[in-house]
Amino acid sequence: MVVLNELDRFHLVMDVIDRLPQLGARAAYLKQALFDKLIKHKQYVCKHGDDMPEIAGWRWGAAKRTTTHSTSTEGDNV
């Protein structure tokens, strides 16, 4: 339902890209990748009648971090 109403994270990022002209061509590849993912999602829904597992099971902050260093700035507050 969120994807159909264009309120999902893919559409939101694409909207940000459209509203920030300073991103220019740098964001064009990302926007195309998001658009391609939405097409694959629509095809999956038509075939299976449900969201793709990576869409349905997605949660904020659930991605594993690949960096080993901390990005916290809490130690700067002295």
C-alpha positions in Angstrom: 0.0 0.0 0.0 2.8 2.4 0.8 4.5 1.7 -2.5 1.2 2.2 -4.4 0.7 5.6 -2.6 4.4 6.5 -3.5 5.2 7.0 0.2 7.9 4.3 0.5 11.5 5.0 1.0 12.3 4.6 -2.7 9.9 7.3 -3.8 10.9 9.6 -0.9 14.6 9.5 -1.9 13.6 10.1 -5.5 11.6 13.1 -4.4 14.6 14.5 -2.5 16.8 14.1 -5.6 14.2 16.0 -7.6 14.0 18.8 -5.0 17.7 19.3 -4.6 19.1 20.5 -7.9 22.6 20.7 -6.5 22.7 16.9 -6.6 22.5 17.1 -10.3 23.9 14.2 -12.4 25.6 12.7 -9.3 22.2 11.4 -8.2 20.9 10.3 -11.6 22.3 6.8 -11.2 20.8 6.4 -7.8 17.4 7.6 -9.0 17.5 5.1 -11.9 18.5 2.3 -9.5 15.6 3.1 -7.2 13.2 3.3 -10.2 14.5 -0.1 -11.4 13.9 -1.6 -7.9 10.3 -0.3 -8.0 9.7 -2.0 -11.3 11.1 -5.3 -9.9 8.9 -4.9 -6.9 5.8 -4.3 -9.0 6.6 -7.4 -11.0 7.1 -9.4 -7.9 3.8 -8.2 -6.4 1.9 -9.1 -9.6 3.4 -12.6 -9.5 3.2 -13.4 -5.8 0.5 -11.1 -4.5 2.8 -9.8 -1.7 5.7 -7.5 -1.2 9.3 -8.6 -1.9 10.8 -10.0 1.3 13.5 -7.3 1.3 10.7 -4.7 1.2 8.3 -6.3 3.6 11.0 -7.2 6.2 12.9 -3.9 6.0 13.3 -1.9 9.3 14.9 1.4 10.0 18.4 0.9 11.4 18.4 -2.8 10.7 21.3 -2.7 8.2 24.6 -4.0 9.4 27.4 -1.5 9.4 30.4 -2.3 7.3 32.8 0.2 8.9 34.9 -0.7 11.9 35.4 2.8 13.2 32.9 4.6 15.3 31.1 7.7 13.8 29.8 8.8 17.2 30.6 12.3 18.2 29.5 11.9 21.8 33.1 12.1 23.0 33.4 15.6 21.5 30.9 17.0 24.1 33.4 17.9 26.8 
